[in-house]
Amino acid sequence: MAEAKVDRVTYAETDRFRGALITQSDVGGLEIRDCWFEERLKIVDCWGRDVYLGGDFKRVVVNDVDVTAYVEAELDRIEPNRVLAREAETAEEIRAAWAAVEATWAATVEQARQLPEELLHQQVDGEWSFIETLRHLLHASDKWLGNPVLEEDDPYHPLGYGPGGVDETGTGLTVDADPSLDEVLRPRLARMATMRDFVAEVTDADLDRLCTRTPVGNDPEADYSVRRCLKVVLAEEAEHHRYAVRDLAALTAG
């Protein structure tokens, strides 16, 4: 007899688990997504078959072995644009990093076109679909380039996809839209061209300029230089390209 399906209980925007101790409990199927911790997160004396960690961790220790450097090296090998994005500081380095990002994504989009369109809307293991990823990168560029750096009157395209797949305050995103690949690529490629044109003329002095606008959802008291904003765009492009390639491989394999 088939087991009854148990609906997942979701907790969002809560601190009820801060400092909590979960002990002698079945936590199979537990998923922690889009969360943060300033203090140590510790899993100890547990038993299981499959553990997956994904995120931006300063230090990762597995069974008393610090694997941080190994993981970072492997990620850099898989996605070389991570290195360019991380190390770009001068105007010339940022131009080179963006050129690499554009070339890499162009090849990946062509690869995606070889798949049936419906697969590009399909999520792999609960992660964003290929089209949702492109929508998120459109929004990331709107948020970190169009708004603070270029100070556009209307920087946010409605097909953008915010962090966590939600609309961010004041951006007017149509999160529930279901656009085709070509419908997303039109604004996506237009925004990429805007980035290309900007970095083509940017100088080292320009990079030091502090933006008068704060990227939506970020600390309004922090300083956001042009360099900082552009590096966020580069990092978003590199990291989400790695995710996209990973999931395209799974879709291709069926």
Order of alpha helices (4+ residues) and beta strands (2+ residues): beta-beta-alpha-alpha-alpha-alpha-alpha-alpha-alpha
